[in-house]
């Protein structure tokens, strides 16, 4: 069965042989194929983005009960692709061009006055550099101050170094205020504090038995 408009364009098609329904197509390849956008809900009879979907109620993907969450996604128990060290259930990817500081993110937020919502912070996984075929990446943690846009506050780089107030930690832990920076490193049972110049001689050393050296390694 095929229903068309006055111009002869297919609007609704039923493929009885294969048990498929097409809206906007005469050759549906799945149980329901919709060419274009769709809105679902008693109060959602609105125009949607091109090929987009707007749902008024809760949505469940991979589950049979989504009554408690607006979006409830349950993925396979063991997804080990994408170089994951441990199995993961969900993967979020962007289709941005290959470039440094491009990747995917998850913004978190809520209502901040009677009827307006906004983002309060976010977590992003981004590419470290612009080198083609180099998939090293970093995690960026953003928060937001009132009157400002979300901004990066902490980063875990591709080597596992953590930066708080700095995007370029060169030791295990780096922290700064945008002008001055100090770092911590651990090696040979010693904790070392470095200044922002990263001089060969650390500022403070603490060894495994609690001895402290200032400008020099403590001697037992």
VOKOLNU-592914 format. One record per residue: residue in one letter; y, z, x of N, C-alpha, C in turn. Coordinates in pm, 1 decimal, padded with zeros to 6 digits. Layout:
residues N
SITE;a;Y;Z;X;Y;Z;X;Y;Z;X
...
end
This chain:
residues 220
SITE;x;-00118.4;00000.0;00084.8;00000.0;00000.0;00000.0;00124.1;00000.0;00088.9
SITE;x;00219.1;-00082.7;00050.6;00341.2;-00091.0;00130.6;00461.3;-00103.1;00037.8
SITE;x;00555.2;-00008.0;00050.9;00675.6;-00008.7;-00031.5;00792.9;-00051.4;00056.2
SITE;x;00870.0;-00145.8;00006.9;00982.7;-00197.7;00083.0;01111.7;-00181.8;00003.9
SITE;x;01224.1;-00194.7;00075.0;01352.2;-00193.2;00005.3;01389.3;-00334.8;-00035.8
SITE;x;01509.8;-00349.5;-00087.0;01550.2;-00481.3;-00137.3;01560.2;-00586.0;-00027.7
SITE;x;01573.3;-00540.5;00098.6;01581.7;-00634.5;00210.5;01443.7;-00668.6;00265.8
SITE;x;01340.1;-00609.0;00208.7;01205.2;-00636.9;00254.1;01158.5;-00549.8;00369.4
SITE;x;01239.0;-00448.2;00405.9;01201.4;-00357.7;00515.0;01106.9;-00250.3;00464.1
SITE;x;00999.7;-00227.0;00538.0;00901.3;-00127.1;00496.7;00961.4;00012.2;00497.5
SITE;x;00944.0;00085.5;00388.7;00991.4;00223.1;00377.7;00875.1;00320.6;00381.5
SITE;x;00768.3;00285.8;00311.8;00653.0;00376.2;00301.3;00525.8;00292.6;00299.4
SITE;x;00434.2;00324.8;00390.5;00312.4;00246.7;00401.5;00191.0;00337.9;00404.2
SITE;x;00090.6;00304.6;00326.4;-00034.4;00379.1;00325.7;-00145.8;00288.6;00376.1
SITE;x;-00206.1;00328.7;00488.4;-00319.6;00256.4;00544.7;-00446.0;00322.9;00492.2
SITE;x;-00493.2;00275.8;00376.8;-00607.2;00338.9;00312.2;-00735.1;00325.5;00392.9
SITE;x;-00746.7;00219.6;00469.3;-00868.2;00197.8;00549.1;-00887.2;00307.3;00652.7
SITE;x;-00779.7;00343.7;00720.9;-00787.7;00444.1;00827.3;-00735.6;00581.0;00786.6
SITE;x;-00687.4;00593.9;00662.3;-00637.0;00722.0;00615.3;-00508.5;00763.6;00684.0
SITE;x;-00414.5;00669.4;00698.3;-00289.2;00696.9;00767.6;-00170.4;00663.6;00678.9
SITE;x;-00059.9;00735.8;00702.3;00063.4;00713.1;00626.8;00176.1;00686.1;00725.6
SITE;x;00253.0;00582.4;00697.4;00365.7;00548.4;00782.9;00495.6;00547.0;00705.1
SITE;x;00597.8;00610.0;00759.9;00732.2;00605.2;00701.9;00820.0;00529.7;00800.3
SITE;x;00864.7;00412.4;00758.0;00943.7;00327.9;00846.3;00859.0;00238.8;00934.5
SITE;x;00729.2;00236.6;00913.8;00639.8;00151.3;00991.9;00523.7;00104.5;00904.5
SITE;x;00478.4;-00015.3;00931.6;00363.8;-00068.7;00857.5;00233.8;-00052.3;00935.4
SITE;x;00241.5;00004.4;01053.7;00121.7;00018.9;01137.6;00113.3;00160.9;01194.0
SITE;x;00097.2;00262.3;01109.3;00086.6;00400.0;01159.1;-00040.0;00419.0;01242.2
SITE;x;-00025.7;00484.7;01356.8;-00139.5;00508.0;01445.7;-00189.9;00652.1;01439.7
SITE;x;-00126.3;00734.5;01358.6;-00171.3;00871.8;01339.1;-00172.6;00902.0;01189.8
SITE;x;-00220.0;01021.1;01152.8;-00228.3;01055.9;01011.0;-00093.7;01041.7;00941.2
SITE;x;00012.9;01081.5;01011.7;00148.0;01063.4;00960.5;00235.8;01015.3;01074.7
SITE;x;00294.4;00898.5;01058.8;00384.0;00842.6;01160.2;00520.4;00820.0;01096.3
SITE;x;00623.5;00877.9;01157.3;00759.6;00864.7;01106.0;00844.9;00798.8;01213.1
SITE;x;00900.5;00683.2;01184.0;00991.6;00616.4;01276.6;01133.7;00656.4;01239.6
SITE;x;01190.3;00746.4;01315.9;01323.0;00798.6;01286.0;01320.9;00949.6;01282.0
SITE;x;01428.9;01010.3;01236.6;01439.2;01155.0;01230.5;01385.5;01210.1;01099.6
SITE;x;01366.7;01343.2;01096.1;01315.3;01408.1;00976.4;01373.9;01547.8;00964.5
SITE;x;01399.5;01590.3;00841.8;01443.5;01727.0;00815.2;01349.6;01788.5;00713.4
SITE;x;01315.5;01917.2;00734.2;01221.0;01986.9;00647.8;01283.6;02117.5;00603.0
SITE;x;01284.5;02141.8;00473.5;01338.0;02266.5;00420.4;01422.9;02244.0;00297.3
SITE;x;01424.4;02344.5;00208.2;01498.0;02332.6;00082.7;01647.4;02316.6;00104.5
SITE;x;01699.7;02373.9;00213.0;01842.7;02369.2;00239.3;01877.6;02280.7;00358.4
SITE;x;01781.0;02199.6;00402.5;01801.6;02120.6;00523.3;01803.1;01970.4;00495.9
SITE;x;01857.8;01930.9;00382.9;01871.5;01788.2;00354.0;01996.1;01737.0;00424.1
SITE;x;01986.8;01725.0;00557.0;02099.7;01685.8;00639.4;02056.5;01576.9;00736.3
SITE;x;02155.0;01508.3;00793.0;02125.7;01405.5;00893.4;02084.4;01473.1;01023.8
SITE;x;01981.3;01421.0;01086.8;01930.8;01478.5;01211.2;01959.6;01382.5;01326.5
SITE;x;01953.1;01430.3;01450.3;01971.3;01339.5;01563.8;01868.1;01228.1;01561.9
SITE;x;01899.6;01118.2;01626.2;01807.7;01004.2;01630.3;01670.1;01047.8;01678.0
SITE;x;01570.0;01016.9;01596.8;01430.6;01051.0;01626.2;01408.8;01201.2;01643.4
SITE;x;01499.5;01280.9;01587.1;01488.2;01426.0;01598.7;01419.7;01488.6;01478.0
SITE;x;01401.5;01621.4;01486.1;01336.6;01696.9;01379.5;01408.4;01829.7;01362.6
SITE;x;01443.9;01862.3;01239.0;01505.1;01990.8;01205.9;01418.3;02058.1;01100.7
SITE;x;01381.7;02184.1;01127.2;01294.2;02259.2;01037.2;01364.1;02388.3;00996.5
SITE;x;01367.4;02415.8;00867.1;01432.4;02536.2;00817.9;01347.8;02660.7;00839.7
SITE;x;01218.7;02649.6;00821.9;01130.9;02766.0;00831.1;01071.9;02784.7;00969.2
SITE;x;00970.6;02869.4;00978.2;00902.2;02895.7;01105.0;00814.0;02777.0;01143.2
SITE;x;00794.3;02760.6;01273.3;00713.1;02650.2;01325.7;00602.0;02706.9;01412.9
SITE;x;00482.3;02662.8;01389.9;00368.7;02702.3;01472.5;00306.6;02581.6;01538.5
SITE;x;00286.0;02589.8;01670.0;00219.3;02482.6;01744.1;00096.8;02541.4;01811.8
SITE;x;-00019.2;02496.1;01773.1;-00142.6;02549.4;01829.6;-00188.7;02678.7;01763.9
SITE;x;-00124.1;02716.9;01653.6;-00160.9;02839.9;01582.5;-00168.8;02809.8;01434.0
SITE;x;-00233.6;02898.5;01360.1;-00245.4;02882.1;01215.3;-00153.9;02975.4;01138.7
SITE;x;-00086.0;03067.8;01208.1;00003.4;03162.6;01141.9;00129.6;03179.3;01225.4
SITE;x;00239.4;03127.5;01175.0;00368.0;03141.7;01243.4;00464.1;03223.8;01158.2
SITE;x;00409.5;03316.2;01081.2;00491.4;03390.4;00984.7;00586.3;03489.6;01050.3
SITE;x;00559.7;03529.6;01175.0;00639.6;03634.3;01237.9;00745.1;03580.5;01333.6
SITE;x;00732.2;03455.9;01375.6;00825.3;03399.4;01472.8;00879.5;03266.1;01422.9
SITE;x;01004.9;03237.0;01457.2;01059.7;03106.7;01421.4;00988.0;02994.8;01496.6
SITE;x;00950.3;03021.3;01621.4;00872.9;02924.6;01698.3;00760.7;02998.1;01769.2
SITE;x;00637.6;02965.3;01734.1;00520.5;03030.6;01791.7;00434.4;02921.5;01853.3
SITE;x;00423.0;02923.0;01986.0;00347.2;02820.8;02057.5;00230.5;02886.9;02129.4
SITE;x;00113.9;02835.5;02108.0;-00005.0;02883.3;02178.0;-00070.5;02763.4;02244.7
SITE;x;-00070.7;02763.1;02377.9;-00124.9;02650.5;02451.2;-00267.3;02673.2;02495.0
SITE;x;-00322.8;02576.8;02567.1;-00458.4;02593.0;02620.4;-00467.2;02714.5;02711.1
SITE;x;-00582.7;02773.5;02717.6;-00600.6;02895.1;02796.9;-00595.7;02867.7;02946.4
SITE;x;-00616.3;02745.4;02988.4;-00626.2;02718.5;03131.8;-00566.1;02583.1;03164.4
SITE;x;-00438.0;02584.2;03200.2;-00371.7;02462.3;03244.7;-00340.1;02479.9;03392.4
SITE;x;-00409.3;02408.2;03477.4;-00396.2;02432.5;03621.7;-00326.6;02317.8;03694.6
SITE;x;-00273.2;02221.2;03620.1;-00204.9;02110.5;03686.0;-00066.0;02153.6;03732.6
SITE;x;00009.1;02060.2;03788.7;00144.3;02083.7;03837.4;00146.8;02181.1;03954.1
SITE;x;00035.9;02195.5;04023.5;00034.3;02279.4;04141.3;00042.6;02427.1;04110.8
SITE;x;00007.1;02467.5;03990.0;00016.2;02608.6;03953.1;-00087.3;02690.6;04029.4
SITE;x;-00041.8;02801.4;04090.4;-00134.0;02890.2;04160.5;-00223.5;02960.6;04060.2
SITE;x;-00164.8;03004.0;03950.3;-00240.1;03067.4;03842.1;-00233.3;02978.7;03719.3
SITE;x;-00334.4;02985.2;03633.0;-00328.8;02904.0;03511.2;-00204.8;02936.7;03429.5
SITE;x;-00143.1;02835.0;03372.0;-00026.3;02853.5;03286.7;-00056.8;02796.7;03148.8
SITE;x;00018.8;02841.6;03049.4;-00002.8;02796.7;02913.0;00099.4;02693.5;02867.3
SITE;x;00223.3;02706.3;02915.0;00327.6;02614.6;02872.3;00402.6;02561.2;02994.3
SITE;x;00444.4;02437.6;02986.0;00523.5;02374.9;03091.8;00647.5;02312.6;03028.8
SITE;x;00764.8;02344.9;03081.8;00889.9;02287.1;03034.0;00944.4;02197.3;03144.4
SITE;x;00961.2;02070.1;03113.5;01010.3;01973.4;03210.9;01133.8;01903.2;03155.9
SITE;x;01222.4;01861.0;03243.9;01335.7;01778.0;03203.5;01310.0;01635.3;03250.2
SITE;x;01383.7;01542.5;03193.1;01372.8;01402.9;03236.8;01497.7;01359.5;03313.0
SITE;x;01565.0;01456.8;03376.4;01681.1;01425.2;03458.7;01638.8;01339.7;03578.2
SITE;x;01734.8;01269.4;03633.5;01706.5;01190.9;03752.8;01674.5;01284.7;03869.0
SITE;x;01602.1;01235.6;03966.4;01565.0;01313.4;04084.1;01688.6;01344.8;04166.2
SITE;x;01723.8;01474.3;04176.9;01842.8;01515.0;04252.1;01837.2;01664.5;04275.9
SITE;x;01912.1;01710.1;04372.9;01919.9;01853.1;04400.0;01981.1;01925.7;04280.7
SITE;x;01933.1;02046.1;04255.9;01984.7;02134.1;04150.4;01962.8;02079.0;04010.3
SITE;x;01866.3;01989.8;03995.8;01829.3;01939.8;03864.2;01690.9;01993.6;03828.8
SITE;x;01669.0;02019.8;03700.9;01540.2;02073.2;03657.7;01547.3;02117.4;03513.8
SITE;x;01467.6;02216.2;03479.1;01460.4;02262.9;03341.3;01501.7;02408.8;03333.6
SITE;x;01545.2;02448.7;03215.8;01589.2;02586.9;03199.1;01561.9;02638.2;03059.3
SITE;x;01573.4;02768.0;03046.5;01555.7;02834.5;02917.7;01674.6;02927.3;02897.8
SITE;x;01758.0;02897.3;02798.8;01872.5;02981.8;02768.5;01834.1;03085.5;02663.1
SITE;x;01883.3;03207.7;02680.7;01855.1;03317.0;02589.1;01986.2;03369.7;02533.2
SITE;x;01991.7;03394.0;02403.5;02115.6;03439.7;02344.5;02096.3;03493.3;02205.3
SITE;x;02205.1;03504.0;02131.6;02200.2;03557.8;01996.8;02338.0;03557.6;01934.5
SITE;x;02352.4;03634.5;01827.3;02477.7;03641.9;01753.8;02573.0;03739.3;01822.0
SITE;x;02699.3;03698.0;01839.8;02795.4;03786.7;01904.7;02910.2;03827.9;01812.5
SITE;x;02917.1;03770.0;01693.6;03005.5;03822.4;01589.8;02938.0;03801.0;01455.3
SITE;x;03012.1;03800.5;01347.7;02949.2;03799.4;01215.9;02860.8;03678.4;01189.5
SITE;x;02896.1;03563.5;01244.8;02816.8;03444.2;01211.4;02808.7;03340.9;01322.9
SITE;x;02837.1;03379.2;01446.6;02837.0;03282.2;01556.7;02738.5;03325.0;01664.5
SITE;x;02660.4;03229.7;01711.3;02562.4;03257.1;01816.3;02603.0;03188.0;01945.1
SITE;x;02555.1;03241.4;02055.3;02584.0;03180.7;02185.4;02477.6;03222.9;02285.1
SITE;x;02482.7;03164.8;02403.3;02388.8;03199.9;02510.4;02442.8;03318.8;02588.5
SITE;x;02355.5;03413.7;02618.2;02392.2;03530.2;02699.6;02344.5;03516.5;02843.9
SITE;x;02240.2;03441.1;02865.0;02185.6;03424.8;02998.7;02075.8;03321.2;02998.1
SITE;x;02018.1;03296.9;03114.9;01913.6;03196.1;03120.9;01835.2;03200.3;03250.5
SITE;x;01722.2;03131.4;03249.8;01635.5;03118.6;03366.2;01612.2;02969.6;03387.9
SITE;x;01628.2;02925.1;03511.9;01617.3;02782.8;03541.8;01525.6;02759.5;03661.1
SITE;x;01447.2;02653.6;03654.0;01369.8;02606.6;03767.7;01428.1;02474.6;03812.9
SITE;x;01480.3;02468.6;03936.2;01552.0;02349.5;03980.6;01502.1;02301.6;04116.6
SITE;x;01531.2;02175.5;04144.2;01491.1;02113.4;04269.3;01580.8;02160.9;04383.7
SITE;x;01520.1;02193.9;04497.4;01595.5;02246.9;04610.1;01687.0;02143.8;04673.6
SITE;x;01640.3;02021.3;04688.4;01717.9;01920.7;04760.1;01707.1;01785.2;04691.4
SITE;x;01768.6;01684.9;04750.1;01767.8;01550.7;04691.0;01667.8;01457.4;04757.1
SITE;x;01580.7;01511.2;04841.0;01483.6;01428.6;04913.5;01374.8;01380.8;04817.8
SITE;x;01354.4;01252.4;04811.3;01251.9;01195.8;04724.2;01112.9;01242.3;04766.4
SITE;x;01028.3;01271.9;04669.2;00889.7;01316.8;04688.8;00881.0;01459.6;04743.8
SITE;x;00992.2;01528.2;04758.4;00993.4;01669.0;04799.9;01008.0;01753.1;04674.1
SITE;x;00903.2;01826.9;04638.9;00906.9;01902.6;04513.3;00930.2;02052.0;04535.0
SITE;x;00991.9;02090.1;04645.2;01027.6;02230.3;04662.2;01136.1;02266.4;04561.3
SITE;x;01126.8;02387.3;04507.3;01220.8;02426.7;04403.6;01255.2;02574.0;04409.9
SITE;x;01350.2;02613.1;04329.3;01393.8;02752.6;04325.8;01412.5;02798.2;04181.6
SITE;x;01413.2;02930.3;04163.2;01441.4;02991.1;04033.9;01582.3;03046.9;04035.8
SITE;x;01657.8;03019.4;03931.0;01794.1;03069.2;03918.3;01803.8;03155.8;03793.2
SITE;x;01862.5;03275.5;03808.9;01879.3;03368.5;03697.6;02028.7;03380.3;03666.2
SITE;x;02065.3;03347.4;03542.5;02205.4;03346.3;03501.3;02235.1;03456.6;03400.8
SITE;x;02353.9;03514.0;03411.5;02404.9;03603.3;03308.3;02546.8;03559.7;03275.3
SITE;x;02604.8;03626.7;03176.4;02735.5;03582.3;03128.1;02829.6;03700.3;03105.7
SITE;x;02951.8;03687.1;03152.2;03055.8;03784.7;03124.4;03141.8;03732.9;03009.9
SITE;x;03199.8;03824.4;02933.7;03282.1;03783.9;02820.0;03398.8;03696.0;02867.4
SITE;x;03417.3;03582.8;02799.3;03523.5;03491.2;02835.3;03485.7;03390.0;02941.0
SITE;x;03363.2;03396.1;02988.1;03318.3;03305.7;03093.9;03191.2;03233.6;03052.9
SITE;x;03160.9;03128.2;03124.9;03034.9;03057.4;03104.6;02923.7;03128.9;03179.7
SITE;x;02798.2;03109.2;03139.8;02687.5;03167.1;03216.9;02693.7;03122.1;03362.2
SITE;x;02666.6;03213.9;03453.0;02672.8;03183.0;03595.9;02553.3;03243.2;03667.0
SITE;x;02512.4;03180.3;03776.9;02398.4;03230.1;03853.3;02431.9;03363.2;03920.0
SITE;x;02342.7;03460.8;03904.2;02359.7;03591.6;03966.7;02252.5;03619.3;04071.6
SITE;x;02134.5;03559.7;04053.0;02025.7;03582.7;04147.7;01943.1;03455.9;04161.4
SITE;x;01891.0;03434.4;04283.6;01809.4;03316.5;04310.0;01688.5;03354.7;04394.1
SITE;x;01574.9;03295.7;04361.1;01455.8;03302.5;04446.5;01434.4;03162.2;04499.5
SITE;x;01450.8;03143.6;04629.4;01446.9;03008.6;04683.1;01304.5;02960.2;04706.8
SITE;x;01291.8;02839.6;04759.7;01160.2;02777.8;04776.8;01074.1;02849.6;04880.5
SITE;x;01133.5;02935.8;04963.7;01057.3;03012.0;05062.6;01026.2;03153.4;05015.1
SITE;x;01072.8;03187.4;04895.5;01049.4;03320.6;04842.9;01158.8;03420.0;04876.1
SITE;x;01263.8;03375.7;04944.4;01376.7;03463.7;04972.4;01456.5;03486.9;04844.7
SITE;x;01509.8;03607.2;04831.3;01585.7;03645.2;04712.3;01732.8;03660.8;04748.9
SITE;x;01818.8;03598.1;04672.5;01962.7;03610.4;04694.3;02029.8;03670.1;04572.0
SITE;x;02107.0;03777.1;04590.1;02185.4;03838.2;04483.6;02331.8;03822.5;04521.7
SITE;x;02404.3;03742.7;04444.6;02542.1;03713.8;04480.9;02554.6;03607.4;04587.2
SITE;x;02444.9;03544.7;04624.0;02445.2;03434.8;04720.6;02337.5;03334.6;04681.6
SITE;x;02364.6;03208.3;04703.6;02267.8;03103.3;04671.3;02191.7;03055.3;04794.1
SITE;x;02222.3;03113.8;04911.3;02158.1;03068.8;05034.8;02102.7;03186.5;05114.2
SITE;x;02010.4;03262.2;05058.4;01953.1;03372.8;05135.0;01868.0;03320.6;05250.0
SITE;x;01893.3;03370.4;05372.1;01815.9;03323.0;05486.8;01716.1;03427.5;05535.5
SITE;x;01710.3;03539.5;05466.3;01611.6;03643.9;05494.8;01540.5;03680.0;05364.3
SITE;x;01449.3;03775.3;05373.1;01371.4;03813.8;05255.7;01460.9;03852.3;05138.7
SITE;x;01570.8;03926.0;05166.5;01665.5;03965.0;05063.8;01806.8;03949.3;05117.3
SITE;x;01888.5;03874.4;05045.5;02028.1;03859.5;05082.6;02116.0;03899.9;04966.2
SITE;x;02225.1;03969.5;04996.0;02316.8;04008.7;04889.2;02459.2;04002.8;04940.2
SITE;x;02551.1;03964.4;04850.1;02689.3;03948.6;04891.4;02782.1;03947.7;04773.1
SITE;x;02911.5;03934.9;04803.0;03013.6;03932.6;04698.1;03091.7;03802.0;04697.7
SITE;x;03039.2;03701.0;04762.8;03107.9;03573.1;04771.7;03186.4;03557.0;04900.3
SITE;x;03214.2;03669.1;04967.4;03286.5;03665.2;05094.5;03200.7;03717.8;05208.0
SITE;x;03150.1;03839.4;05191.8;03064.4;03901.5;05291.8;02921.1;03905.7;05241.3
SITE;x;02828.2;03898.2;05336.2;02687.3;03895.9;05298.6;02604.8;03973.6;05400.1
SITE;x;02508.3;04046.8;05348.9;02412.7;04117.3;05432.6;02272.7;04078.9;05389.2
SITE;x;02178.3;04091.0;05481.7;02040.6;04051.9;05452.5;01943.4;04157.0;05503.2
SITE;x;01826.7;04160.4;05441.6;01717.2;04246.4;05485.7;01598.0;04159.4;05521.1
SITE;x;01529.3;04195.6;05629.1;01405.8;04126.0;05664.6;01303.0;04229.0;05708.2
SITE;x;01177.4;04191.4;05697.2;01067.5;04278.8;05737.5;00977.3;04201.6;05832.3
SITE;x;00953.9;04257.2;05951.6;00865.5;04194.6;06050.0;00821.2;04301.0;06149.3
SITE;x;00697.0;04292.0;06193.2;00642.5;04384.2;06294.9;00666.1;04529.9;06256.7
SITE;x;00640.8;04561.4;06130.7;00657.1;04697.9;06079.8;00798.9;04749.5;06091.3
SITE;x;00898.1;04660.7;06091.2;01037.2;04702.5;06097.5;01117.9;04639.7;05984.2
SITE;x;01204.9;04720.6;05926.0;01302.8;04671.4;05830.3;01434.7;04653.0;05905.2
SITE;x;01491.0;04532.7;05897.4;01613.3;04502.8;05970.7;01723.7;04462.1;05874.2
SITE;x;01844.5;04515.4;05898.8;01962.5;04477.4;05821.6;02048.4;04385.9;05908.8
SITE;x;02083.4;04269.1;05852.5;02160.2;04168.9;05926.0;02297.6;04152.1;05862.3
SITE;x;02396.2;04110.4;05943.8;02527.2;04079.2;05887.7;02530.6;03933.7;05842.6
SITE;x;02646.0;03891.2;05787.2;02652.1;03756.8;05730.6;02652.1;03647.4;05835.5
SITE;x;02670.3;03682.0;05961.7;02663.4;03581.5;06067.8;02520.3;03556.6;06111.7
SITE;x;02426.6;03644.2;06069.3;02287.5;03628.0;06107.5;02266.9;03637.9;06256.5
SITE;x;02339.5;03729.2;06320.9;02330.1;03741.7;06466.0;02189.5;03779.9;06508.0
SITE;x;02146.6;03739.1;06630.0;02010.2;03769.6;06675.7;01979.9;03918.8;06674.5
SITE;x;02078.6;04000.5;06709.4;02057.1;04144.7;06708.0;02094.6;04199.1;06571.9
SITE;x;01998.1;04264.0;06505.4;02025.9;04319.9;06375.1;02122.7;04436.1;06384.0
SITE;x;02182.3;04471.2;06271.9;02276.1;04583.2;06268.8;02202.7;04716.7;06267.7
SITE;x;02099.1;04723.7;06182.2;02022.3;04847.9;06167.4;01874.7;04814.2;06161.1
SITE;x;01793.1;04893.7;06233.2;01648.4;04878.6;06231.0;01586.1;05008.0;06179.0
SITE;x;01484.4;04994.2;06096.4;01407.0;05109.9;06052.1;01260.9;05077.0;06076.2
SITE;x;01192.7;05157.4;06159.7;01053.5;05125.7;06190.4;00958.9;05193.0;06093.5
SITE;x;00828.8;05173.0;06115.4;00727.9;05217.4;06020.1;00712.9;05368.6;06011.8
SITE;x;00766.7;05442.3;06108.7;00755.9;05588.6;06104.3;00890.1;05652.3;06068.4
SITE;x;00986.3;05568.5;06025.8;01111.9;05621.6;05978.1;01220.6;05635.8;06081.8
SITE;x;01195.9;05593.2;06204.3;01301.3;05599.7;06306.6;01403.6;05489.0;06283.1
SITE;x;01530.1;05522.0;06306.5;01640.8;05429.6;06279.4;01710.0;05393.3;06409.7
SITE;x;01733.8;05265.9;06428.7;01811.5;05218.7;06544.0;01931.1;05141.5;06498.0
SITE;x;02049.4;05170.2;06553.7;02171.5;05099.0;06515.5;02208.3;05007.0;06631.6
SITE;x;02195.6;04878.3;06607.2;02222.9;04778.1;06709.9;02111.1;04763.3;06809.8
SITE;x;02003.4;04836.0;06793.6;01890.0;04827.7;06886.2;01765.1;04876.9;06816.3
SITE;x;01650.3;04825.1;06859.5;01522.7;04867.3;06802.4;01496.1;05012.1;06843.4
SITE;x;01460.4;05101.2;06750.0;01434.4;05241.6;06787.0;01315.9;05252.5;06882.8
SITE;x;01328.2;05345.0;06979.1;01222.9;05368.2;07075.9;01159.2;05504.7;07047.5
SITE;x;01028.1;05505.3;07041.3;00958.1;05630.0;07010.3;00985.2;05734.5;07116.8
end
